[in-house]
Amino acid sequence: MLTMNSGVYTAYSGMKAQLDALEILANNLANLNTTAFKEEEAFFTYLNQSLDAFQGSDDFSATVNRSVLAQGALNGAEGSLTSTNRELDIAIAGNGFLVVETPRGVRYTRNGSLHLNAQSVLTTSDGYPVLGANSRAITLGPGKIQIGEDGVISLDDTQVNRLKLVAFDDLSKLSREGSSLFMSPSNQDAEKISNAAIKSGYLEQSNVNAVSSIVRMVNILRQFEAIQKTINLEMNDMNTKAIDKLGR
């Protein structure tokens, strides 16, 4: 019976993939105005590329392995820059991430909306300390703060520290954590020193394109409806055959 229903299972997995892709798009659109947000692009892949491997098996796992899944691929394209004229706002031009310390460990971000907390420690907008070149939190004293293109931090024209900027060859290895933070599963092993430039007084905007996202959403809904019709036809055909056999 399972073999006869394998088309239904595969179609169902296709519907689930469309729903997953829709969820990814919805999250992208919800972060349209989030500083330095990087959109995820949904793509589809076979868990098992060889459909011949199934060969009519009654094994449920073999059937599910024919399923199509939606996965998110990080779009590393840079967003546009907006001038803020604020000395602690920075944008990263190129492949680069700030390194921050969180209660869960080291994380990475491109959100350059920086602040000083009550202890004069340089932090992200969520209060996480930003690390310097020595991999320690950056504490700044009184004075006019300047952040150079090379990440050097100066107080009243005197260099006091440098932002730690790292890059990753493969952004797909990063996992999103929310609050514009990313985690590297291999910790610091995959990071390298970045040659990206710092644009002081600017913030990078989200790279989500609202128009193209809505177009994708419409296409996903159409594909979902098409798969739904396929399942209805399959079920009707199965019911017809079952009634015919029972009648005999």
SULNORRA-V889248 format. One record per residue. RES is the residue in three letters. PHI is phi as a letter, one per 30 degrees, with the letter a starting at -180 (NA if undefined). D_FIRST is the distance of its C-alpha to the first C-alpha in Angstrom with 1 decimal. Layout:
res->RES phi->PHI d_first->D_FIRST
res->RES phi->PHI d_first->D_FIRST
//
This chain:
res->MET phi->NA d_first->0.0
res->LEU phi->d d_first->3.8
res->THR phi->d d_first->5.5
res->MET phi->d d_first->5.3
res->ASN phi->c d_first->6.5
res->SER phi->e d_first->8.9
res->GLY phi->d d_first->11.6
res->VAL phi->d d_first->11.6
res->TYR phi->d d_first->12.2
res->THR phi->d d_first->14.8
res->ALA phi->d d_first->16.4
res->TYR phi->d d_first->16.7
res->SER phi->d d_first->18.4
res->GLY phi->d d_first->20.6
res->MET phi->d d_first->21.7
res->LYS phi->d d_first->22.5
res->ALA phi->d d_first->24.5
res->GLN phi->d d_first->26.4
res->LEU phi->d d_first->27.2
res->ASP phi->d d_first->28.4
res->ALA phi->d d_first->30.5
res->LEU phi->d d_first->31.9
res->GLU phi->d d_first->32.9
res->ILE phi->d d_first->34.7
res->LEU phi->d d_first->36.6
res->ALA phi->d d_first->37.5
res->ASN phi->d d_first->39.0
res->ASN phi->e d_first->40.9
res->LEU phi->d d_first->42.4
res->ALA phi->d d_first->43.3
res->ASN phi->c d_first->45.3
res->LEU phi->e d_first->47.1
res->ASN phi->c d_first->50.4
res->THR phi->d d_first->49.8
res->THR phi->e d_first->52.4
res->ALA phi->i d_first->51.1
res->PHE phi->d d_first->47.4
res->LYS phi->c d_first->45.1
res->GLU phi->d d_first->42.1
res->GLU phi->c d_first->38.6
res->GLU phi->c d_first->36.8
res->ALA phi->d d_first->33.1
res->PHE phi->b d_first->31.4
res->PHE phi->c d_first->27.8
res->THR phi->b d_first->26.5
res->TYR phi->d d_first->23.4
res->LEU phi->d d_first->22.7
res->ASN phi->b d_first->21.8
res->GLN phi->d d_first->23.7
res->SER phi->c d_first->22.1
res->LEU phi->d d_first->18.8
res->ASP phi->d d_first->19.0
res->ALA phi->d d_first->18.6
res->PHE phi->d d_first->14.9
res->GLN phi->h d_first->14.5
res->GLY phi->i d_first->10.8
res->SER phi->d d_first->10.8
res->ASP phi->d d_first->8.2
res->ASP phi->d d_first->11.1
res->PHE phi->d d_first->11.0
res->SER phi->d d_first->14.6
res->ALA phi->d d_first->14.3
res->THR phi->d d_first->12.2
res->VAL phi->d d_first->14.9
res->ASN phi->d d_first->17.5
res->ARG phi->d d_first->17.0
res->SER phi->d d_first->18.2
res->VAL phi->c d_first->21.6
res->LEU phi->c d_first->24.1
res->ALA phi->c d_first->27.5
res->GLN phi->b d_first->30.4
res->GLY phi->c d_first->34.1
res->ALA phi->c d_first->36.8
res->LEU phi->d d_first->40.4
res->ASN phi->c d_first->42.7
res->GLY phi->d d_first->46.0
res->ALA phi->d d_first->48.1
res->GLU phi->d d_first->51.3
res->GLY phi->d d_first->51.9
res->SER phi->d d_first->55.2
res->LEU phi->c d_first->58.2
res->THR phi->c d_first->60.1
res->SER phi->d d_first->63.7
res->THR phi->c d_first->64.5
res->ASN phi->h d_first->67.9
res->ARG phi->c d_first->67.0
res->GLU phi->d d_first->68.1
res->LEU phi->c d_first->65.0
res->ASP phi->c d_first->62.5
res->ILE phi->b d_first->61.2
res->ALA phi->b d_first->58.7
res->ILE phi->c d_first->57.4
res->ALA phi->c d_first->57.7
res->GLY phi->j d_first->55.5
res->ASN phi->d d_first->53.0
res->GLY phi->a d_first->54.0
res->PHE phi->b d_first->53.2
res->LEU phi->d d_first->55.4
res->VAL phi->c d_first->54.8
res->VAL phi->b d_first->54.8
res->GLU phi->c d_first->54.7
res->THR phi->b d_first->52.4
res->PRO phi->e d_first->51.7
res->ARG phi->c d_first->48.5
res->GLY phi->j d_first->50.4
res->VAL phi->d d_first->51.3
res->ARG phi->b d_first->49.6
res->TYR phi->b d_first->50.3
res->THR phi->a d_first->51.1
res->ARG phi->c d_first->52.6
res->ASN phi->d d_first->53.7
res->GLY phi->c d_first->57.5
res->SER phi->d d_first->58.6
res->LEU phi->c d_first->60.7
res->HIS phi->b d_first->62.9
res->LEU phi->c d_first->65.4
res->ASN phi->d d_first->64.7
res->ALA phi->d d_first->67.4
res->GLN phi->c d_first->68.0
res->SER phi->i d_first->68.4
res->VAL phi->c d_first->65.2
res->LEU phi->d d_first->63.5
res->THR phi->b d_first->60.0
res->THR phi->d d_first->57.1
res->SER phi->d d_first->56.8
res->ASP phi->c d_first->54.6
res->GLY phi->i d_first->57.4
res->TYR phi->d d_first->56.0
res->PRO phi->d d_first->58.8
res->VAL phi->d d_first->58.9
res->LEU phi->c d_first->59.8
res->GLY phi->c d_first->62.7
res->ALA phi->d d_first->63.2
res->ASN phi->d d_first->63.9
res->SER phi->i d_first->60.5
res->ARG phi->b d_first->62.3
res->ALA phi->d d_first->62.5
res->ILE phi->c d_first->65.1
res->THR phi->c d_first->68.0
res->LEU phi->c d_first->70.4
res->GLY phi->d d_first->73.9
res->PRO phi->d d_first->75.9
res->GLY phi->k d_first->76.7
res->LYS phi->d d_first->75.3
res->ILE phi->d d_first->71.8
res->GLN phi->b d_first->71.0
res->ILE phi->c d_first->67.8
res->GLY phi->d d_first->68.4
res->GLU phi->d d_first->66.2
res->ASP phi->d d_first->65.8
res->GLY phi->i d_first->64.7
res->VAL phi->d d_first->68.1
res->ILE phi->c d_first->69.0
res->SER phi->b d_first->72.7
res->LEU phi->c d_first->74.9
res->ASP phi->h d_first->78.1
res->ASP phi->i d_first->77.7
res->THR phi->c d_first->77.3
res->GLN phi->d d_first->74.1
res->VAL phi->b d_first->72.5
res->ASN phi->a d_first->68.9
res->ARG phi->b d_first->66.1
res->LEU phi->d d_first->62.5
res->LYS phi->d d_first->59.9
res->LEU phi->c d_first->57.8
res->VAL phi->b d_first->54.8
res->ALA phi->b d_first->52.4
res->PHE phi->b d_first->48.9
res->ASP phi->d d_first->48.0
res->ASP phi->b d_first->44.3
res->LEU phi->d d_first->43.7
res->SER phi->d d_first->40.0
res->LYS phi->d d_first->40.8
res->LEU phi->d d_first->42.2
res->SER phi->c d_first->40.2
res->ARG phi->d d_first->41.3
res->GLU phi->c d_first->42.5
res->GLY phi->j d_first->44.0
res->SER phi->h d_first->47.7
res->SER phi->i d_first->47.8
res->LEU phi->c d_first->47.4
res->PHE phi->b d_first->45.4
res->MET phi->b d_first->44.7
res->SER phi->c d_first->44.6
res->PRO phi->e d_first->42.2
res->SER phi->c d_first->44.7
res->ASN phi->h d_first->47.5
res->GLN phi->d d_first->50.6
res->ASP phi->d d_first->49.6
res->ALA phi->c d_first->48.4
res->GLU phi->d d_first->51.2
res->LYS phi->b d_first->54.3
res->ILE phi->d d_first->57.6
res->SER phi->c d_first->57.2
res->ASN phi->c d_first->59.8
res->ALA phi->d d_first->58.7
res->ALA phi->c d_first->61.6
res->ILE phi->c d_first->62.2
res->LYS phi->c d_first->63.2
res->SER phi->d d_first->65.2
res->GLY phi->i d_first->65.4
res->TYR phi->b d_first->62.1
res->LEU phi->b d_first->58.5
res->GLU phi->d d_first->55.4
res->GLN phi->c d_first->53.2
res->SER phi->e d_first->49.4
res->ASN phi->c d_first->48.0
res->VAL phi->d d_first->45.4
res->ASN phi->c d_first->45.9
res->ALA phi->d d_first->45.2
res->VAL phi->d d_first->45.0
res->SER phi->d d_first->42.5
res->SER phi->d d_first->40.4
res->ILE phi->d d_first->40.2
res->VAL phi->d d_first->39.3
res->ARG phi->d d_first->36.4
res->MET phi->d d_first->35.3
res->VAL phi->d d_first->35.3
res->ASN phi->d d_first->33.3
res->ILE phi->d d_first->30.7
res->LEU phi->d d_first->30.4
res->ARG phi->d d_first->30.0
res->GLN phi->d d_first->27.2
res->PHE phi->d d_first->25.5
res->GLU phi->d d_first->25.8
res->ALA phi->d d_first->24.5
res->ILE phi->d d_first->21.3
res->GLN phi->d d_first->21.0
res->LYS phi->d d_first->21.4
res->THR phi->d d_first->18.7
res->ILE phi->d d_first->16.2
res->ASN phi->d d_first->17.6
res->LEU phi->d d_first->17.3
res->GLU phi->d d_first->13.6
res->MET phi->d d_first->13.0
res->ASN phi->d d_first->15.4
res->ASP phi->d d_first->13.8
res->MET phi->d d_first->10.4
res->ASN phi->d d_first->12.6
res->THR phi->d d_first->14.7
res->LYS phi->d d_first->12.1
res->ALA phi->d d_first->10.9
res->ILE phi->d d_first->14.7
res->ASP phi->d d_first->15.5
res->LYS phi->d d_first->13.4
res->LEU phi->d d_first->14.7
res->GLY phi->d d_first->18.1
res->ARG phi->d d_first->18.0
//
